[in-house]
Amino acid sequence: MSGRNAGSVTAVWTDFGGVLTPPIADTMRTFCSRHGLDPRALGRATLKVAGDFGTDDVMEPVDTPLMSEREWIRRISDALVSEGHPPVELETIADAWFDGREVNTAWLRALTAQRRTGVYVGMLSNMVPTWDDHWRRMLAPEPHFDAVVLSFEVGHRKPDPGMFRLAQERAGVPAHECVLVDDIEANCAGARDAGWNAVHFTSTADAIEELTALTGRPTSIGSNP
């Protein structure tokens, strides 16, 4: 966390997956277990597909998006088969990815408490288009967020500067009054490069403590979900 603006942050932007949900690694393990996939092989396959687009960010091809989810899955399946693994026989990962996924209610309560004191609270997420309805069924945005900025809707994605510029304009505050809370350090680094504060989310309690220091608004930690 950058502490240079402690007590002066007025706009909080939270990530979705891995912050408002359990860690992505946990979700991935559950997904692979249900579908008989080797997590390491799946990781190599998704990385190969990303490499075809000149990136090592495995989600970039599908959450801007550069291709449809169906085409993305087909390419991943082909990459798995080329290594001797079974194909991915799914047209969408969304149903399986979100089935049984829980909301981090402790973090949500903290955001709600901040918002009630006048802090602007938004969600800033790299999101696959076909996953949009699924996360909204998990967590209706209207009662909780002042705004939602999603990569597939705006054509930018974290950690690209354009994503932070759009969110900052939406909040209507200077960059130094914004903070990103994200479980991916590269996204936090992108936020800092844009002049924001950033909290690398590793636990709910630690993130709440850091956020409280940045906003100067009291927040009750409560219990983890």
Order of alpha helices (4+ residues) and beta strands (2+ residues): beta-alpha-alpha-alpha-alpha-alpha-alpha-beta-alpha-beta-alpha-alpha-beta-alpha-beta-alpha
